[in-house]
Amino acid sequence: MPRIPSNNLPEVINALAGSVRWVLDLMAWLTDTLLTLPKTLPPGLSLTDINQLSLPDVLAHLSSTNTISLHLLLSSPTRGFLTAICRRLTHLEYIARKAIAHTSTSTHNTHNPSNPSQNNNQQSLALSADLRVAYIQIATLTSNTILRIKTIENLLSSLTSLIKNAYTAHNPPLAGSKQAEAHRNALEIKMLFGGQFPDAFKSIIVELFRKEGLLDSVRQETEPAKLFFADFSLLEVDEDAVSVNKRKRARMTMDCFRKAWLVNPKKSAKNGQEVVNGEKEGGLGGAGGRQGARWRRCARCAAVMEDVLTQRQALQWLVMQQRRCFCSGYWDTLAPGDSIA
């Protein structure tokens, strides 16, 4: 990745802020779903007693309620992605706090007329006001999160160790040979697509949900009220009629790249053509978008993002990340004011 001049950094940091909030909400939503899962089980099915734990019945319940949290944590690919995201969030938070602290220290340094080179270095290292505001935004998001990043990282690490041990202790072992690894990969692929859990995972599920288990440790580090009243509308995971109708009435579409709400174009009363209205409408927080901006719509999954046009070479790498949709589909660039190709 090319080095970005500091005067362009605020645009990059601000573009990351929406994704940071989205990921933090995702971690909290996963935790909330798992903590409430035992209360939704049908009678006779337990996640804390290995003798009453029926994996086919658990899978049937998860499928009927469209619950994917357990699969996301037990499947190695998705758990690996979550672990990588936690590490990057920790690193980004560290950079933001270090930059803010450095700026605060620099502003308290007095001018030294006897050492002009030192004064020039301090001025070159000082953050601009826009960049400081951008870093403060990141630090505020990571500080006010419902669930600390370290907490979910510890949960994922503990699960990874348990799963490795379960694969090794399985009879026959699911590690150590090409045949065993092929069998294990087949099981992982099934889980990745919402299929059956391996029998070796029974003890892991019990360890996850039992009293004083892994999730109980997470619960002790979380404020129940914040988790209960949390607004996860940014994730668009609620599929009940009330939530779906609320999103439709808000007339907003999620920018899949910046993870921010875009106000849908309105139809003109004159000729029925759609025109952009930059006015924010109620119902969902964080609405925005540039007035008159073009949209890109994925030809494969219909995801939407604002078209980003820039002549600044330092930001070209950011634009390059947007060449394809996250589903690998190609973009259709829409005319200003259009929302459908």
URURTA-V667851 format. One record per backbone hydrogen bond with DSSP energy under -0.5 kcal/mol. NH is the residue of the N-H (numbers start at 0). CO is the residue of the C=O. Records with the same first field share a line. If there is no record, write none. Layout:
NH=CO + CO
This chain:
4=2
7=4
8=4
9=5
10=7
11=7
12=8
13=9
14=10
15=11
16=12
17=13
18=14
19=15
20=16
21=17
22=18
23=19
24=20
25=21
26=22
27=23
28=24
29=25
30=26
31=27
32=28
33=29
34=30
35=31
36=32
37=33
38=35
39=35 + 36
40=36 + 37
44=41
45=43 + 51
49=47
51=48
53=51
54=52
57=53
58=54
59=55
60=56
61=57
62=58
63=59
64=60
65=62
66=61
67=65
71=67
72=68
73=69
74=70
78=74
79=75
80=76
81=77
82=78
83=79
84=80
85=81
86=82
87=83
88=84
89=85
90=86
91=87
92=88
93=89
94=90
95=91
96=92
97=93
98=94
99=95
100=96
101=97
102=98
103=99
104=100
105=101
106=102
107=103 + 104
108=104 + 105
112=110
114=111
118=114
119=115
120=116
121=117
122=118
123=119
124=120
125=121
131=127
132=128
133=129
134=130
135=131
136=132
137=133
138=134
139=135
140=136
141=137
142=138
143=139
151=147
152=148
153=149
154=150
155=151
156=152
157=153
158=154
159=155
160=156
161=157
162=158
163=159
164=160
165=161
166=162
167=163
168=164
169=165
171=169
173=166
180=176
181=177
182=178
183=179
184=180
185=181
186=182
187=183
188=184
189=185
190=186
191=187
192=188
193=190
194=189
200=197
201=198
204=200
205=201
206=202
207=203
208=204
209=205
212=209
213=206
214=207
216=212
217=213
218=214
219=215
220=216 + 217
221=218
223=221
226=222
227=223
228=224
229=226
231=229
234=231
235=231 + 232
236=231
238=236
243=239
244=240
245=241
246=242
247=243
248=244
249=245
250=246 + 247
251=246
252=261
254=259
255=253 + 303
258=254
259=254
260=285
261=252
262=287
263=250
265=274
267=272
271=267
274=265
277=275
283=280
287=260
292=289
295=304
296=331
297=302
298=329
301=297
303=253
304=295
306=293
308=306
309=307
312=310
314=311
315=312
318=314
319=315
320=316 + 317
321=318
322=319
324=328
327=324
331=296
332=330
333=294 + 331
336=292
337=334
